[in-house]
Amino acid sequence: MIVYTRDDTVRLSGALTRNQWPTIKAAARVLMKEHPEGILIDAGELTTVTQDGARTFLDAARDIESAGARMVVCNLPPTALEVVKSVPGVRSQLAYSMSVDAARGSLRSAGMCSHELPANAVIVPLLPGVDLRRAVELAVVVGRSRGLAVGMLGLITVPRELPVGSPMPAQESELQSLLAESTAMAVAHGAHCAVHISRVRDSGEGLLSALSDRKASVVVLALGERHAEQDLLSDVANELLRKAPCEVLISRGADASGDGGRR
């Protein structure tokens, strides 16, 4: 087997018939210094993969994730993918994508959380249907009055049947837009903000866990106009009021009839 690297990618060529992670590890570590969010393993040029060889990916995933990064295997030939799926532990832990572009986009979305959220921040969860403008404005006002940082928290929900590091292109693309928009708003109001992305199994549980892990001081949720997504946001709001480990600030805009308000 031949191993070579370029940019953020380890490329494998030839026959993978035994666990080659000890051989690949040094090259992967070098890439991770330049790409701390994670690396790709391009398996598109593999001609043969045995079960012993597939364990290369399992050891790689465990080692890279223990270093706080992600690894996505891409371009696995169909026959190789079937072998990989047959190895105990590999299927449940290995994140893979059929294209390099999709895999790289997934890693870059994670790379947006380069500024770690400080403790005691005012946090805005970036959830579908949230009134982003109102939430950011309120967070900035609260943060400024209390001398606290403002943080944007993105959640990527990964189905339980997939490894938690699996690419979720649609969610990641939407989240990148929300992060760019929300941070631009905060900066326009003169606030310095940080961002963080959590990959979770359940958005409600994941939000509560992230608030606890980040030792949030305040969480700000702004509900927009009434539509289907607002029912989900209302559920999240109720869950926050009951279980959040911090102060909760909820804003609700007026509906079309003029009813509603803030609380």
Secondary structure, DSSP 8 states (H G I E B T S, - for coil): -EEEEETTEEEEEEEE-S--HHHHHHHHHHHHHH-TTEEEEEEEEEEEE-HHHHHHHHHHHHHHHHTT-EEEEE---HHHHHHHHHSTTHHHH--EES-HHHHHHHHHHHHTT-S---TT-EEEEE-TTB-HHHHHHHHHHHHHHHT--EEEEEEEE--TTS-TT---HHHHHHHHHHHHHHHHHHHHTT--EEEEEEEESSHHHHHHHHHHHTT-SEEEEEE-SSSHHHHHHHHHHHHHHHH-SSEEEEEE---TTS---B-
